């Protein structure tokens, strides 16, 4: 029942790890969310911004940073969450 009301919570529980040392690029997490939502019949995937708001409501310690990649480009990154590695 809870997962129907908040698919973001179910997604985090099933596909993510949270903690102070975790981080993931926003675009990478968005891609995993879209795939998970499609696989789980979530009709309203929403926008990347809506997903970010929903994430923050479930993981309040989450914050965004803009570290630079190897080429000097800024990469918007969520700190406080990452994607579980597939077994």
KOLKEVO-374210 format. One record per residue: x, y, z of N, C-alpha, C, O in turn. Coordinates in steps of 0.2 Angstrom, whole numbers, padded with zeros to 4 digits, always signed. Layout:
BEGIN
XYZXYZXYZXYZ...
This chain:
BEGIN
+0004-0006+0000+0000+0000+0000+0004+0006+0000+0003+0011-0004+0009+0006+0004+0014+0012+0005+0017+0013-0002+0018+0019-0004+0019+0008-0006+0023+0009-0012+0018+0012-0017+0021+0015-0022+0012+0011-0017+0007+0014-0022+0007+0021-0021+0007+0025-0025+0007+0023-0014+0007+0030-0013+0013+0034-0014+0013+0040-0016+0019+0030-0013+0025+0033-0015+0030+0028-0018+0034+0025-0015+0029+0028-0025+0034+0024-0029+0041+0026-0028+0046+0022-0028+0042+0032-0026+0049+0034-0025+0052+0031-0019+0058+0029-0019+0048+0030-0014+0051+0026-0008+0052+0019-0010+0057+0016-0007+0048+0016-0014+0049+0009-0016+0056+0008-0020+0060+0004-0019+0056+0013-0024+0062+0013-0029+0069+0014-0024+0074+0010-0026+0069+0018-0020+0075+0019-0015+0076+0013-0011+0082+0011-0011+0071+0010-0009+0072+0004-0005+0075-0002-0009+0079-0006-0007+0072-0003-0015+0074-0008-0020+0081-0007-0023+0085-0012-0024+0082-0001-0026+0088+0000-0030+0093+0005-0028+0098+0006-0031+0092+0008-0022+0097+0013-0019+0100+0011-0012+0097+0007-0009+0106+0014-0011+0109+0014-0004+0109+0021-0002+0111+0026-0006+0108+0023+0004+0108+0030+0006+0114+0030+0012+0115+0025+0015+0117+0036+0012+0122+0037+0018+0127+0042+0016+0127+0045+0010+0130+0045+0021+0134+0051+0020+0140+0050+0015+0142+0055+0012+0142+0044+0013+0148+0043+0009+0145+0041+0002+0149+0040-0003+0139+0041+0001+0136+0039-0006+0135+0045-0010+0134+0051-0008+0136+0044-0017+0135+0049-0022+0134+0046-0029+0136+0041-0030+0130+0050-0033+0128+0047-0039+0126+0053-0044+0123+0058-0041+0129+0053-0050+0127+0059-0054+0119+0059-0055+0116+0054-0056+0116+0065-0055+0109+0066-0056+0106+0062-0062+0101+0058-0062+0109+0063-0068+0107+0060-0074+0107+0052-0073+0103+0049-0076+0112+0049-0070+0113+0042-0069+0107+0039-0065+0104+0034-0067+0105+0043-0059+0100+0041-0055+0093+0042-0059+0089+0037-0058+0092+0047-0063+0086+0048-0066+0085+0042-0071+0079+0040-0072+0090+0040-0075+0090+0035-0080+0088+0028-0076+0084+0024-0079+0091+0027-0070+0089+0021-0066+0081+0021-0064+0078+0016-0064+0079+0027-0062+0072+0028-0060+0068+0027-0065+0063+0023-0065+0069+0030-0071+0065+0029-0077+0064+0021-0079+0058+0019-0080+0069+0018-0079+0069+0011-0080+0065+0007-0075+0061+0003-0077+0066+0008-0069+0063+0005-0063+0055+0007-0064+0051+0002-0063+0054+0013-0065+0047+0015-0065+0043+0011-0071+0038+0009-0070+0046+0011-0077+0043+0007-0082+0042+0000-0081+0037-0003-0082+0047-0003-0078+0047-0010-0076+0042-0012-0070+0039-0017-0070+0040-0007-0066+0035-0008-0061+0029-0004-0062+0025-0004-0058+0027-0002-0068+0021+0001-0070+0019+0007-0067+0013+0009-0066+0024+0011-0065+0023+0018-0063+0021+0022-0069+0025+0023-0073+0015+0025-0069+0012+0028-0075+0015+0035-0075+0017+0038-0080+0015+0039-0069+0017+0046-0069+0025+0046-0067+0026+0047-0061+0029+0045-0072+0036+0046-0071+0038+0053-0069+0043+0054-0065+0035+0058-0072+0037+0065-0070+0043+0067-0073+0045+0064-0078+0045+0073-0071+0051+0076-0074+0057+0075-0069+0056+0072-0063+0063+0077-0071+0069+0076-0067+0068+0080-0061+0070+0078-0055+0065+0086-0062+0064+0091-0056+0059+0088-0051+0061+0088-0045+0054+0085-0053+0049+0082-0049+0052+0076-0045+0051+0075-0039+0056+0072-0049+0059+0066-0046+0064+0069-0040+0064+0066-0035+0068+0074-0041+0072+0077-0036+0068+0079-0030+0071+0078-0025+0063+0082-0031+0058+0084-0025+0056+0078-0021+0056+0078-0015+0054+0073-0025+0051+0067-0022+0057+0064-0018+0056+0061-0012+0063+0064-0021+0069+0061-0017+0070+0064-0011+0071+0061-0006+0070+0071-0011+0071+0075-0005+0066+0074+0000+0068+0074+0006+0060+0073-0002+0055+0071+0003+0056+0065+0007+0054+0064+0013+0059+0060+0003+0060+0053+0006+0067+0053+0010+0068+0049+0015+0072+0056+0007+0079+0056+0009+0081+0064+0011+0084+0067+0007+0079+0066+0017+0080+0073+0018+0087+0076+0018+0089+0081+0018+0092+0071+0020+0099+0073+0020+0102+0073+0014+0108+0075+0013+0098+0072+0008+0101+0072+0002+0103+0080+0000+0099+0084+0001+0108+0080-0004+0110+0087-0007+0113+0086-0013+0116+0081-0015+0113+0092-0017+0116+0092-0024+0123+0096-0024+0124+0101-0020+0128+0093-0027+0134+0097-0028+0136+0097-0036+0132+0093-0040+0141+0100-0038+0143+0101-0044+0151+0099-0045+0154+0104-0047+0153+0093-0043+0160+0092-0044+0162+0092-0052+0158+0091-0056+0168+0092-0053+0171+0092-0060+0173+0085-0062+0176+0081-0058+0172+0083-0068+0174+0077-0070+0181+0077-0073+0184+0082-0072+0184+0072-0076+0190+0071-0078+0192+0077-0084+0198+0078-0085+0187+0079-0087+0187+0084-0092+0186+0091-0090+0186+0096-0094+0185+0092-0084+0184+0099-0081+0177+0101-0081+0175+0107-0079+0172+0097-0083+0165+0099-0084+0162+0097-0077+0163+0092-0074+0157+0102-0075+0153+0101-0069+0148+0096-0070+0145+0096-0075+0148+0091-0066+0143+0086-0066+0138+0086-0060+0140+0086-0054+0132+0088-0061+0127+0088-0055+0126+0082-0052+0125+0077-0055+0127+0081-0046+0128+0075-0042+0124+0075-0036+0124+0080-0032+0120+0070-0034+0117+0069-0028+0122+0066-0023+0125+0061-0024+0122+0069-0017+0126+0066-0012+0121+0064-0006+0117+0067-0004+0123+0058-0004+0118+0055+0001+0115+0049-0002+0111+0046+0002+0115+0047-0008+0112+0042-0011+0116+0039-0017+0120+0043-0020+0116+0032-0018+0119+0029-0024+0115+0023-0026+0110+0021-0023+0116+0021-0032+0113+0015-0035+0116+0009-0032+0122+0008-0032+0112+0004-0030+0115-0003-0028+0118-0006-0034+0115-0006-0040+0123-0010-0033+0126-0013-0039+0122-0020-0040+0120-0023-0035+0122-0021-0046+0118-0028-0048+0122-0034-0046+0128-0034-0046+0119-0039-0044+0122-0045-0042+0123-0049-0048+0126-0055-0047
